[in-house]
Protein backbone atom coordinates (compact mmCIF):
# COMPACT_ATOMS: atom_id res chain seq x y z
CA UNK A 1 0.00 0.00 0.00
CA UNK A 2 1.46 3.36 -1.05
CA UNK A 3 -0.36 5.39 1.60
CA UNK A 4 1.45 5.17 4.94
CA UNK A 5 -0.26 5.05 8.34
CA UNK A 6 0.46 8.69 9.22
CA UNK A 7 -0.93 9.91 5.91
CA UNK A 8 -4.00 7.72 6.20
CA UNK A 9 -4.77 9.11 9.66
CA UNK A 10 -4.65 12.66 8.30
CA UNK A 11 -6.57 11.76 5.15
CA UNK A 12 -9.42 10.31 7.22
CA UNK A 13 -10.03 13.80 8.68
CA UNK A 14 -10.97 15.12 5.22
CA UNK A 15 -14.29 15.15 3.40
CA UNK A 16 -14.77 11.84 1.51
CA UNK A 17 -14.43 13.58 -1.89
CA UNK A 18 -11.05 14.97 -0.82
CA UNK A 19 -9.89 11.69 0.76
CA UNK A 20 -10.01 9.98 -2.64
CA UNK A 21 -7.89 12.71 -4.23
CA UNK A 22 -5.34 12.82 -1.39
CA UNK A 23 -4.82 9.05 -1.60
CA UNK A 24 -4.48 9.22 -5.38
CA UNK A 25 -1.89 12.01 -5.10
CA UNK A 26 0.18 9.99 -2.62
CA UNK A 27 -0.12 6.75 -4.61
CA UNK A 28 0.85 8.48 -7.87
CA UNK A 29 3.79 10.31 -6.27
CA UNK A 30 5.10 7.16 -4.57
CA UNK A 31 4.83 5.28 -7.88
CA UNK A 32 7.08 8.01 -9.34
CA UNK A 33 9.66 7.49 -6.58
CA UNK A 34 8.68 10.47 -4.43
CA UNK A 35 8.71 9.89 -0.67
CA UNK A 36 5.67 11.94 0.38
CA UNK A 37 3.20 11.92 3.27
CA UNK A 38 0.06 13.83 4.16
CA UNK A 39 1.18 15.71 7.27
CA UNK A 40 -1.95 17.77 7.95
CA UNK A 41 -5.64 17.41 7.20
CA UNK A 42 -8.64 19.05 8.80
CA UNK A 43 -8.21 21.52 11.64
CA UNK A 44 -10.67 23.03 14.06
CA UNK A 45 -10.92 26.81 14.27
CA UNK A 46 -9.04 26.62 17.58
CA UNK A 47 -6.23 24.55 16.04
CA UNK A 48 -6.01 27.03 13.16
CA UNK A 49 -5.80 29.94 15.61
CA UNK A 50 -2.93 28.19 17.44
CA UNK A 51 -0.98 27.85 14.18
CA UNK A 52 -1.82 31.44 13.25
CA UNK A 53 -0.39 32.64 16.58
CA UNK A 54 3.06 31.25 15.66
CA UNK A 55 5.40 34.09 14.85
CA UNK A 56 2.86 36.59 16.11
CA UNK A 57 2.00 36.05 19.77
CA UNK A 58 3.87 32.74 20.16
CA UNK A 59 7.43 31.77 19.24
CA UNK A 60 8.23 30.19 15.91
CA UNK A 61 8.01 31.06 12.24
CA UNK A 62 4.80 32.27 10.64
CA UNK A 63 3.34 29.35 8.75
CA UNK A 64 -0.13 30.60 7.82
CA UNK A 65 -1.98 33.77 6.97
CA UNK A 66 -5.31 32.23 7.94
CA UNK A 67 -7.11 32.49 11.27
CA UNK A 68 -9.77 29.98 12.35
CA UNK A 69 -12.60 29.92 9.81
CA UNK A 70 -10.34 31.40 7.11
CA UNK A 71 -8.62 28.21 5.99
CA UNK A 72 -9.86 25.44 3.71
CA UNK A 73 -8.36 23.07 6.32
CA UNK A 74 -11.20 24.09 8.67
CA UNK A 75 -13.73 22.50 6.32
CA UNK A 76 -12.03 19.20 5.44
CA UNK A 77 -11.26 20.47 1.96
CA UNK A 78 -7.48 20.94 2.26
CA UNK A 79 -4.38 19.00 3.22
CA UNK A 80 -0.64 19.55 3.41
CA UNK A 81 2.03 17.14 2.26
CA UNK A 82 5.63 16.70 3.30
CA UNK A 83 8.54 15.41 1.25
CA UNK A 84 10.75 13.01 3.17
CA UNK A 85 14.02 11.15 2.72
CA UNK A 86 13.72 7.67 1.22
CA UNK A 87 13.76 6.09 4.68
CA UNK A 88 10.93 8.45 5.74
CA UNK A 89 12.84 9.92 8.66
CA UNK A 90 14.02 13.32 7.39
CA UNK A 91 11.46 15.99 6.44
CA UNK A 92 12.32 18.47 3.70
CA UNK A 93 10.59 21.84 3.97
CA UNK A 94 11.95 22.75 0.55
CA UNK A 95 12.50 20.20 -2.19
CA UNK A 96 12.07 19.95 -5.98
CA UNK A 97 9.54 17.15 -5.49
CA UNK A 98 6.94 19.62 -4.16
CA UNK A 99 6.60 20.93 -7.72
CA UNK A 100 6.28 17.39 -9.05
CA UNK A 101 3.54 16.71 -6.51
CA UNK A 102 1.93 20.04 -7.42
CA UNK A 103 1.59 18.87 -11.02
CA UNK A 104 0.12 15.55 -9.88
CA UNK A 105 -2.40 17.33 -7.66
CA UNK A 106 -3.42 19.79 -10.37
CA UNK A 107 -3.91 16.90 -12.81
CA UNK A 108 -6.32 15.42 -10.23
CA UNK A 109 -8.31 18.67 -10.04
CA UNK A 110 -6.77 20.02 -6.84
CA UNK A 111 -5.69 23.63 -6.35
CA UNK A 112 -2.00 23.81 -5.44
CA UNK A 113 -0.59 26.44 -3.07
CA UNK A 114 2.66 26.52 -5.05
CA UNK A 115 0.92 28.77 -7.59
CA UNK A 116 -0.14 31.43 -5.09
CA UNK A 117 1.39 34.83 -4.40
CA UNK A 118 1.94 33.57 -0.83
CA UNK A 119 3.63 30.38 -2.01
CA UNK A 120 2.57 27.34 0.02
CA UNK A 121 4.00 24.36 -1.85
CA UNK A 122 2.82 21.68 0.63
CA UNK A 123 -0.83 22.84 0.41
CA UNK A 124 -3.60 21.33 -1.72
CA UNK A 125 -7.32 22.09 -1.64
CA UNK A 126 -10.42 20.93 -3.47
CA UNK A 127 -13.13 23.37 -4.49
CA UNK A 128 -14.82 22.04 -7.65
CA UNK A 129 -17.76 24.46 -7.40
CA UNK A 130 -15.47 27.49 -7.14
CA UNK A 131 -17.17 28.66 -3.94
CA UNK A 132 -15.67 31.56 -2.05
CA UNK A 133 -14.24 30.80 1.37
CA UNK A 134 -17.06 32.90 2.89
CA UNK A 135 -19.66 30.70 1.16
CA UNK A 136 -17.96 27.51 2.35
CA UNK A 137 -17.78 28.87 5.91
CA UNK A 138 -21.51 29.75 5.83
CA UNK A 139 -22.43 26.31 4.44
CA UNK A 140 -20.23 24.60 7.04
CA UNK A 141 -21.70 26.56 9.95
CA UNK A 142 -25.23 25.83 8.65
CA UNK A 143 -24.46 22.11 8.33
CA UNK A 144 -24.97 22.18 4.55
CA UNK A 145 -23.21 20.13 1.86
CA UNK A 146 -20.00 21.98 0.96
CA UNK A 147 -19.94 20.46 -2.51
CA UNK A 148 -23.46 21.53 -3.52
N, C-alpha and C positions, 0 to 999 in steps of 0.2 A: 504494500500500500504506500503510495507516494505522500499521503498526508500524514504527518507525524502527530503524536498525541497532543502536544502543546497547541499546534495549529488547530486541530479538531476541536479542542476545548474552546478556543476563541471563535471558531467558525460557528459553533452551536449557539452563540449568543446573538447571531445575526438573523434577520428575516429569512425565511426559507428560500425566497427567490435569490437572495444574495449568497446564501450558503452554497448553492449549486455553483455559482460563478467563482467564489473564493476557492472551492475545492478544485475546480477546473484550472484556475490560474496556477495553483500549486502543482497539480499533476503535470501540466504542460511544461512548467518551468523545470521541474525535477527531471522530466524526460529529456530536456535540453541540457542537463548537467548543471543546473543552477541549484545551489543549496539555499532554499528559501523556506521561511516559516511565517505563518500569520501570528503576529505578536500582540495584536490588539483588535478587539471587536467592538461590541456595544459598550457604551458607558452611560451611567446615570448622569443626571445634571450635576450632582454633587461630585462625582468622580471627575467630570469635565472641569468643574470649578477648581478642584485640587491641582489638576495639570496646568490650568490657566494661571494659577498663582505662582508657579515656578518662574523664577526670574523677575517676578514682580514683588510679591509680598513674602515669598519663600525662596530659599537658596536654590540655585541650579539654573541651567540655561532655559530660555524661553523655547517652548516646543509647540505652542499653539497660539493662534490668534482668537480662538473661539471659547467663549464662556459656555456654561451649561445652557442647553437649549439652542445653541448657535452652531452645533456641529452635527454632521450627518451620522457620526458615531452614536449620538444620543437616540437615534431612531432605528438602529439595527441595519442601517443602509450603507455603512462604511467600515473598512478595516484597514489596518496597517500591516505591512510585511517587513521582514528583516532578512537581509542577506547574511549568511553565515559561512564559516570555513567548511570544508568538506566533511570534517568530523563533527560539525554542528556545535562546536564549543565557543568559537570566536564570532562575535557579532560585528558586522561592518556597517557603520552609519553612512558611509559613502562607498560606493562600489559601482562599476560599470554595469553590473547585472541588474541594477534598479531600472535602467533604461530598457533593458531586454524584457524585464517583467512588465514594464509600462506598456510596451507594444503588445504583449500577450493580453494584458488586461483590456486594453482598448479594442483589440480584435474580438474580445468577448462581450463588448458593449459597456464596459466600465469606464468611468471618468477617472483619469490619472492625475494626481497632484503634481507630477513632474512637469506638467504643462502650464501651471499657474504662475502668476506674478510672484506670489509667495510660494516658492518651489517647495513641494512636500513629496519627494520621490517615493517614500514608503506608502503613501495614502492612495486608496481606491474607494470609489463610491458608485452606487447604482441608483440612477434616477431616470428610468425610461420615459416617464411622463413629462419630464422637464419642469417639474414643480419647483417653485421657489422654496427656500428653506422656511420662510414664514408659513407657507401653505402646509408644508410637511409638519411643522411644529403644531399648527392648529389641528390638523387631522389626527396627529398623535395624541394630543391632549384631549380630543373629543372621542378617542377610541375608534376612529375610522380607519379604513383600509388605506395605507399609504401609497399603494400602487394603483388606486382607482382614479 
